[in-house]
Amino acid sequence: MGNDKVDEIKIPTMIIQPYIENAIKHGLLHKEEGEKKLHITFVQDEVLTCIVQDNGVGIAASKKIQEENGIKKASFSTGAIKDKMSFLRDYYKTDIGVVYEDIPVGTKVIIKIPFTTL
């Protein structure tokens, strides 16, 4: 599909929002110094790839902060989104998934999303 159809893409609901929320809540909220940045990028190919990248504290520091605050359970949204991605992977029979990258400053999440057009 060419980029001329980009306005016609329909993304399954509630796929991207939890990752943006996590970037703010677990990464940027705990960043104490400097500018807080959140970048959201889309790349269209066989699937739609969304990259959510922040310059927050990173995965390891976020886990440590949660442990220090006595938070031991995984967030509801993370579990729910894993279930939804599994369903969509089966439904679309394509490479759908999420990869977390612990980058030098912050976190990068790569989300592969199936899409349909209007």
Protein Blocks (a to p, Z undefined) as FASTA:
>chain_A
ZZklmmmpccdehklmmmmmmmmmmmmmmpmgdjddddddddddfbccdddddfbebjml
mmmmmmmnopabdcfklmmmmmmmmmmmmmnopacdddddddfbdcddddddddddZZ
